[in-house]
């Protein structure tokens, strides 16, 4: 409970994009609040969404505010307690939010190459001599956040189910970096030896914060993971939910999509994330043993 309260408090320090007051349609909130899981630093992620925010304000006719948190749980809690109206979730955090926070997905990211999903990857620093999981025995490992799909869930199932190893015993130290950007930068700086992240967040910072080919070894790639999504609270007005879905599906701003490293959004239904729920159950069963 303390962690949830801390996460909610963290949202009070959220980044807000000021806009002119606009008239909201009948039954709609006067302002739309969007939560963003911390895949990267708060300033970087809000910068990436700036064009999308302006588009939504114009399309919907109401101000849009972005809120970030120090961890994924903070965004889930914010939706649970109605501090945000919709949120950007990864697959696992969405599965948790759909159960605990009345969240319903409506739009899924499509990558620049048209892929409707992404891959988890395990990375090490180029020149470190760590070119396999075997080479990493006794090294320092970094997960991202407990509610991250590619940063924690997928590699944990891979370790325990497929490799038959316990990361807490196999590595000399296991940490949680807090975000994908933090894990990637920690590898680049030599602060950790090996880490889990994903190809989408790797590409988002490529050429700006790191050079993917020069800085890293990618020693493992997962199967395709369902794409991250936008999800609204089920109790929002039907007309607003319809407008939100139409707005995201029709988003075509080239500069805005370039910032997001996306081709666009497609409609998505809750059952797409059932395989992630199955992995969550697999992890629970495996970690009990």
C-alpha positions as CSV (number, residue, x, y, z in Angstrom):
1,X,0.0,0.0,0.0
2,X,2.9,2.4,0.8
3,X,4.3,1.8,-2.7
4,X,1.0,2.7,-4.3
5,X,0.7,5.8,-2.2
6,X,4.2,6.9,-3.2
7,X,3.4,6.3,-6.8
8,X,0.2,8.4,-6.6
9,X,2.2,11.2,-4.8
10,X,4.8,11.0,-7.6
11,X,2.0,11.9,-10.0
12,X,1.6,15.3,-8.2
13,X,5.0,16.2,-9.6
14,X,3.8,15.4,-13.1
15,X,4.7,17.3,-16.2
16,X,1.9,19.4,-17.5
17,X,1.5,21.0,-20.9
18,X,-0.4,24.3,-20.5
19,X,-3.1,25.1,-23.1
20,X,-5.9,27.6,-23.5
21,X,-9.2,26.7,-21.9
22,X,-11.6,25.1,-24.3
23,X,-15.2,24.3,-24.0
24,X,-15.9,20.6,-23.4
25,X,-18.9,18.8,-25.0
26,X,-21.7,17.9,-22.6
27,X,-20.8,15.1,-20.2
28,X,-17.1,15.3,-21.1
29,X,-14.4,16.3,-18.5
30,X,-13.2,19.9,-18.8
31,X,-9.7,18.6,-19.3
32,X,-8.4,15.2,-20.5
33,X,-5.6,13.7,-18.4
34,X,-3.2,11.2,-20.0
35,X,-0.9,9.0,-18.0
36,X,2.4,7.8,-19.4
37,X,4.4,4.8,-18.0
38,X,8.1,5.8,-17.5
39,X,9.8,4.0,-20.4
40,X,12.3,6.9,-20.4
41,X,12.9,10.1,-18.4
42,X,9.8,12.3,-17.9
43,X,11.1,15.2,-20.0
44,X,12.0,12.9,-22.9
45,X,8.6,11.1,-23.0
46,X,6.6,14.3,-22.8
47,X,8.6,15.9,-25.5
48,X,7.8,12.9,-27.8
49,X,4.1,13.3,-27.1
50,X,3.9,17.0,-27.6
51,X,2.6,16.9,-31.2
52,X,0.1,14.2,-30.4
53,X,-1.2,16.3,-27.5
54,X,-1.7,19.3,-29.8
55,X,-3.5,17.1,-32.3
56,X,-5.8,15.7,-29.6
57,X,-6.7,19.1,-28.3
58,X,-7.7,20.3,-31.8
59,X,-9.5,17.1,-32.6
60,X,-11.4,16.8,-29.3
61,X,-11.8,20.5,-28.5
62,X,-10.6,20.2,-24.9
63,X,-7.2,20.7,-23.1
64,X,-5.0,17.7,-22.7
65,X,-2.6,17.2,-19.8
66,X,0.2,14.7,-19.7
67,X,1.2,13.1,-16.4
68,X,4.2,10.8,-15.7
69,X,5.1,8.7,-12.7
70,X,8.3,7.4,-11.2
71,X,7.1,3.8,-11.9
72,X,4.6,1.8,-13.8
73,X,2.5,1.1,-10.7
74,X,1.9,4.9,-10.3
75,X,0.1,5.1,-13.6
76,X,-2.0,2.1,-12.9
77,X,-2.9,3.5,-9.5
78,X,-3.6,6.9,-11.1
79,X,-6.2,5.3,-13.4
80,X,-7.6,3.2,-10.5
81,X,-8.3,6.4,-8.5
82,X,-9.4,8.4,-11.5
83,X,-6.5,10.8,-11.6
84,X,-6.0,10.0,-15.3
85,X,-8.6,9.4,-18.0
86,X,-6.5,7.3,-20.4
87,X,-3.0,6.0,-20.3
88,X,-0.1,4.6,-22.4
89,X,0.6,1.1,-21.2
90,X,2.9,-1.7,-22.1
91,X,1.2,-5.2,-22.4
92,X,1.9,-6.3,-18.8
93,X,1.0,-3.0,-17.2
94,X,-2.2,-3.0,-19.3
95,X,-3.1,-6.5,-18.1
96,X,-2.7,-5.3,-14.5
97,X,-4.6,-2.1,-15.2
98,X,-7.5,-3.9,-16.9
99,X,-7.9,-6.0,-13.7
100,X,-7.3,-3.3,-11.1
101,X,-8.1,0.0,-12.7
102,X,-11.1,-0.5,-15.0
103,X,-8.8,0.1,-18.1
104,X,-9.9,-0.8,-21.6
105,X,-7.5,-0.7,-24.5
106,X,-8.6,0.9,-27.8
107,X,-5.5,1.7,-29.9
108,X,-2.3,-0.2,-30.4
109,X,1.0,1.1,-31.6
110,X,2.2,0.2,-35.1
111,X,6.0,0.4,-35.6
112,X,7.6,2.3,-38.5
113,X,8.1,-0.9,-40.4
114,X,4.4,-1.8,-40.0
115,X,4.9,-4.4,-37.3
116,X,2.1,-4.6,-34.7
117,X,4.3,-5.5,-31.8
118,X,7.9,-5.4,-30.6
119,X,10.6,-7.7,-29.3
120,X,12.3,-8.0,-25.9
121,X,16.1,-8.0,-26.1
122,X,18.9,-8.6,-23.8
123,X,21.9,-6.4,-24.3
124,X,25.5,-6.0,-23.1
125,X,28.2,-3.4,-23.8
126,X,30.2,-3.7,-27.0
127,X,33.7,-4.9,-26.1
128,X,32.7,-6.2,-22.7
129,X,33.3,-9.8,-23.8
130,X,29.8,-10.8,-22.7
131,X,28.3,-12.3,-25.8
132,X,26.0,-14.8,-24.2
133,X,24.1,-15.5,-21.0
134,X,26.8,-18.0,-20.2
135,X,29.4,-15.2,-20.3
136,X,27.2,-13.2,-17.9
137,X,27.3,-15.6,-15.0
138,X,28.2,-13.6,-11.8
139,X,27.7,-10.2,-13.5
140,X,25.4,-7.4,-12.6
141,X,21.9,-7.7,-14.2
142,X,19.3,-4.9,-14.7
143,X,15.5,-5.4,-15.1
144,X,13.5,-2.2,-15.7
145,X,10.3,-2.1,-13.7
146,X,8.4,-5.0,-12.1
147,X,5.4,-4.2,-14.3
148,X,7.4,-4.0,-17.5
149,X,6.7,-6.7,-20.2
150,X,10.0,-6.8,-22.1
151,X,12.0,-5.4,-19.2
152,X,11.0,-8.0,-16.6
153,X,8.2,-10.4,-17.4
154,X,9.4,-11.9,-20.7
155,X,13.1,-12.3,-19.7
156,X,12.1,-13.8,-16.3
157,X,10.0,-16.4,-18.0
158,X,12.8,-17.0,-20.5
159,X,15.4,-17.5,-17.7
160,X,13.3,-19.8,-15.5
161,X,11.3,-21.8,-18.0
162,X,13.7,-22.1,-20.9
163,X,17.2,-21.6,-19.4
164,X,16.3,-23.2,-16.0
165,X,18.2,-20.5,-14.0
166,X,17.3,-18.2,-11.2
167,X,18.5,-14.7,-12.0
168,X,18.9,-13.8,-8.3
169,X,21.4,-16.7,-7.9
170,X,22.9,-16.7,-11.4
171,X,24.0,-13.0,-11.4
172,X,26.0,-11.4,-8.7
173,X,23.5,-8.6,-8.3
174,X,20.0,-7.9,-9.8
175,X,18.6,-4.3,-9.9
176,X,15.6,-2.5,-11.3
177,X,16.6,0.5,-13.3
178,X,13.2,2.1,-13.5
179,X,12.9,2.6,-17.2
180,X,14.2,1.2,-20.5
181,X,16.2,4.3,-21.2
182,X,17.9,4.0,-17.8
183,X,18.8,0.4,-18.5
184,X,20.3,1.1,-21.9
185,X,22.3,4.1,-20.6
186,X,23.5,2.0,-17.7
187,X,24.9,-0.6,-20.1
188,X,26.5,2.1,-22.2
189,X,28.2,3.7,-19.1
190,X,29.3,0.3,-17.8
191,X,27.3,0.7,-14.6
192,X,25.6,-2.7,-15.2
193,X,26.9,-5.6,-17.3
194,X,23.7,-7.0,-18.8
195,X,20.1,-5.8,-19.1
196,X,16.7,-6.5,-20.6
197,X,14.9,-3.9,-22.8
198,X,13.2,-3.9,-26.2
199,X,13.9,-3.0,-29.8
200,X,11.4,-0.2,-29.9
201,X,12.9,1.8,-27.0
202,X,16.4,1.0,-28.3
203,X,15.5,2.5,-31.7
204,X,13.8,5.6,-30.1
205,X,17.1,6.7,-28.5
206,X,19.4,5.5,-31.4
207,X,21.5,8.3,-32.8
208,X,20.5,10.7,-30.0
209,X,21.5,9.1,-26.7
210,X,23.4,6.0,-28.0
211,X,24.5,4.2,-31.2
212,X,22.9,0.8,-31.3
213,X,25.5,-0.9,-33.5
214,X,28.6,0.7,-31.9
215,X,27.6,0.6,-28.2
216,X,25.8,-2.7,-27.7
217,X,25.7,-6.4,-28.3
218,X,22.2,-7.8,-28.6
219,X,22.6,-11.4,-27.3
220,X,18.9,-12.5,-27.2
221,X,15.7,-11.5,-28.9
222,X,12.3,-12.6,-27.9
223,X,9.3,-13.7,-29.9
224,X,6.9,-10.9,-31.0
225,X,5.2,-9.2,-28.1
226,X,1.8,-7.5,-28.7
227,X,2.2,-3.8,-29.1
228,X,1.9,-1.2,-26.3
229,X,-1.5,0.5,-26.2
230,X,-3.6,3.5,-25.2
231,X,-6.4,2.5,-22.8
232,X,-9.2,4.6,-21.4
233,X,-11.2,4.1,-18.2
234,X,-14.4,2.2,-19.0
235,X,-16.5,4.7,-17.1
236,X,-15.8,7.6,-19.5
237,X,-18.7,8.8,-21.6
238,X,-19.3,6.6,-24.7
239,X,-19.1,9.6,-27.0
240,X,-15.7,10.5,-25.6
241,X,-14.4,7.0,-25.9
242,X,-15.6,6.8,-29.5
243,X,-13.9,10.2,-30.3
244,X,-10.7,9.1,-28.7
245,X,-10.5,5.9,-30.7
246,X,-11.3,7.7,-33.9
247,X,-8.7,10.4,-33.1
248,X,-5.8,7.9,-32.5
249,X,-6.7,5.7,-35.5
250,X,-6.7,8.7,-37.8
251,X,-3.5,10.3,-36.4
252,X,-1.3,10.9,-39.4
253,X,1.0,13.8,-38.4
254,X,4.4,12.9,-39.9
255,X,6.5,14.8,-37.4
256,X,4.6,13.6,-34.5
257,X,4.8,10.0,-35.5
258,X,8.5,10.4,-36.2
259,X,9.0,11.6,-32.6
260,X,7.1,8.5,-31.4
261,X,9.0,6.2,-33.8
262,X,5.6,4.9,-35.0
263,X,3.8,4.4,-38.3
264,X,0.5,5.0,-36.5
265,X,-2.2,3.3,-34.4
266,X,-4.7,0.5,-35.1
267,X,-7.8,-0.6,-33.3
268,X,-7.2,-3.2,-30.6
269,X,-9.3,-5.4,-28.4
270,X,-8.6,-6.7,-24.9
271,X,-8.2,-10.4,-25.9
272,X,-5.0,-9.5,-27.9
273,X,-3.3,-9.4,-24.5
274,X,-4.4,-12.8,-23.3
275,X,-1.0,-14.3,-24.1
276,X,0.6,-11.8,-21.8
277,X,-1.9,-12.8,-19.0
278,X,-0.8,-16.4,-19.6
279,X,2.8,-15.4,-19.2
280,X,2.0,-13.6,-16.0
281,X,0.4,-16.8,-14.7
282,X,3.4,-18.9,-15.9
283,X,5.8,-16.6,-14.0
284,X,3.7,-16.9,-10.9
285,X,3.7,-20.7,-11.1
286,X,7.5,-20.8,-11.9
287,X,8.5,-18.5,-9.1
288,X,6.5,-20.5,-6.6
289,X,8.8,-23.5,-7.1
